[in-house]
Amino acid sequence: MKAVFGLGNPGLNYALTRHNVGFQAIDLYRRLNRVSAKGRIEDGGLVYRDGDLLLVKPLSYMNESGPVVKAIRERYGIPLHDILIAHDDLDLPLGRMKVRPAGGPGSHKGVRSVLEALGTEDVGRLKIGIEVEGRSAPGVRFVLERFTPEEWERLLPVLERAVEAIGLFREEGLEAVMTRFNRPE
């Protein structure tokens, strides 16, 4: 069993915001792979099952995602190397994606919550860039804004690549994902 946790905030007010690209990656994977729209609420997360893969959207607010990730990991006995956290990254430009096997949270409070709950930084990440050159809003406000139509045009190909990365993670693991998707574009 493997699990991909897409980080975001629940509710319609946040649905299309920059901070919710983790949710958006999960939703696009589900649509493109025809995973049932019927998820189950377990341990504070909306869980979709696709055979040996769990797709999880924590229903807590972003900064409190960790306990949900920990509870679902424990419920299903998922090893750390079989977990992938999909999230937005302000240090990556919009239109970029990076996969990492471990590391600190940087300024991302949702990732910090996950790492603290799991007690380790050795958790795979699927980082989706949201930084826009010349933005005027501070980071906290910026991540809660919606993408412009022009930004969506740049984001959609990255979300499609994220879906491919999730599929490869499922089939071959994180090392294969890093080899394929961390090449210069």
C-alpha positions in Angstrom: 0.0 0.0 0.0 1.2 3.5 -0.9 -0.3 6.8 -0.1 -0.2 10.3 -1.6 -1.4 13.1 0.6 -2.4 16.3 -1.1 -2.2 19.2 1.2 -4.7 22.0 1.1 -7.5 23.7 3.0 -11.1 22.4 3.0 -14.0 24.4 1.8 -15.1 26.2 -1.3 -13.4 29.5 -0.3 -10.1 27.8 -0.7 -10.8 25.4 -3.6 -8.9 27.1 -6.4 -6.3 28.9 -4.3 -2.5 28.5 -4.7 -2.3 26.8 -1.4 -4.5 24.0 -2.6 -2.5 22.6 -5.5 -1.9 19.4 -3.5 -5.7 18.9 -3.5 -5.8 19.8 -7.2 -3.2 17.2 -8.0 -5.2 14.5 -6.2 -8.4 15.6 -7.9 -6.8 15.6 -11.4 -5.3 12.1 -10.7 -8.7 10.8 -9.7 -10.4 12.3 -12.8 -7.8 11.1 -15.3 -7.6 7.6 -13.8 -11.3 7.3 -13.2 -11.0 6.8 -9.5 -14.4 6.8 -7.8 -15.7 10.1 -6.7 -16.9 8.5 -3.5 -14.2 8.9 -0.9 -14.5 7.9 2.7 -13.8 10.1 5.7 -11.2 8.4 7.9 -9.2 9.8 10.7 -9.9 13.4 9.5 -9.0 12.9 5.9 -11.0 12.3 2.7 -9.6 9.0 1.4 -9.9 7.6 -2.1 -8.7 4.1 -2.8 -7.4 3.0 -6.1 -6.3 -0.6 -5.6 -3.0 -0.4 -3.7 -2.9 3.4 -3.7 -4.5 5.8 -1.2 -5.2 9.3 -2.3 -5.8 11.5 0.7 -7.0 15.1 1.3 -6.7 16.0 5.0 -9.8 17.8 6.0 -8.1 19.8 8.7 -6.7 23.2 7.8 -3.4 23.1 6.0 -1.3 24.0 9.1 -2.8 21.0 11.0 -2.4 18.3 8.3 0.2 16.3 10.3 -2.1 14.4 12.7 -4.3 13.3 9.8 -1.3 12.0 7.8 0.0 10.2 10.9 -3.3 8.6 11.7 -3.9 7.3 8.2 -0.3 6.1 8.0 -0.8 4.1 11.2 -4.3 2.8 10.3 -2.9 1.3 7.1 0.6 0.5 8.3 2.2 2.4 5.4 6.0 2.6 5.6 7.5 6.1 5.3 9.1 5.4 2.0 5.7 4.7 0.5 4.3 8.1 1.4 4.4 11.1 -0.9 3.3 14.6 0.1 2.0 16.8 -2.7 2.1 20.5 -1.8 2.6 24.1 -3.1 6.0 25.6 -2.9 6.7 29.3 -2.8 10.4 28.7 -3.5 9.7 27.3 -6.9 8.4 29.4 -9.8 5.0 28.7 -11.2 5.3 26.1 -13.9 7.9 24.0 -12.1 7.8 20.8 -10.1 10.4 19.2 -8.0 10.5 15.8 -6.3 12.5 15.3 -3.1 13.0 12.2 -0.8 13.4 14.3 2.4 14.2 17.7 3.8 13.0 20.4 6.1 9.7 22.3 5.7 11.1 25.7 4.8 8.4 28.2 5.4 5.5 25.8 4.7 3.5 25.3 7.9 1.5 22.4 6.5 4.7 20.4 5.7 6.1 21.4 9.1 2.9 19.9 10.7 3.4 16.6 8.8 7.1 16.3 9.6 6.5 17.0 13.3 3.6 14.5 13.5 5.7 11.8 11.7 8.8 12.6 13.7 11.1 12.7 10.7 12.0 14.7 7.6 12.5 11.5 5.6 9.2 11.8 3.7 8.9 12.1 -0.1 7.6 15.4 -1.5 6.1 16.4 -4.7 6.6 20.2 -4.7 4.5 22.2 -7.1 5.8 25.8 -7.7 3.4 28.7 -7.2 5.8 31.7 -7.1 5.0 34.4 -9.6 7.7 36.9 -10.5 6.9 40.4 -9.4 4.1 39.5 -7.0 3.0 42.3 -4.6 1.2 40.3 -1.9 3.0 38.9 1.0 3.4 35.1 1.1 0.6 34.5 3.6 -1.9 36.4 1.6 -0.6 35.3 -1.8 -1.0 31.6 -1.1 -4.7 32.1 -0.3 -5.4 34.0 -3.6 -6.8 32.3 -6.6 -4.8 31.8 -9.8 -5.4 34.1 -12.7 -6.4 32.6 -16.0 -2.9 33.2 -17.3 -1.4 31.4 -14.3 -3.8 28.4 -14.8 -2.4 28.0 -18.3 1.1 27.6 -16.7 -0.2 25.5 -13.9 -2.2 22.9 -15.7 0.8 21.2 -17.5 2.5 20.9 -14.1 -0.6 19.3 -12.5 -0.6 16.9 -15.5 3.0 16.0 -14.8 2.2 15.6 -11.1 -0.4 13.1 -12.1 2.2 11.2 -14.1 4.6 11.4 -11.1 1.9 9.9 -8.8 1.3 7.1 -11.2 5.1 6.3 -11.5 5.4 6.6 -7.7 2.7 3.9 -7.4 4.3 1.6 -9.9 8.0 2.1 -9.3 8.6 4.2 -6.2 10.1 7.6 -5.4 13.6 7.0 -6.9 12.1 6.4 -10.3 10.0 9.6 -10.0 13.0 11.6 -9.0 15.0 10.2 -11.9 12.3 11.0 -14.5 10.9 14.3 -13.2 13.9 16.1 -11.7 15.7 16.5 -15.0 16.2 20.0 -16.4 13.2 21.1 -18.5 
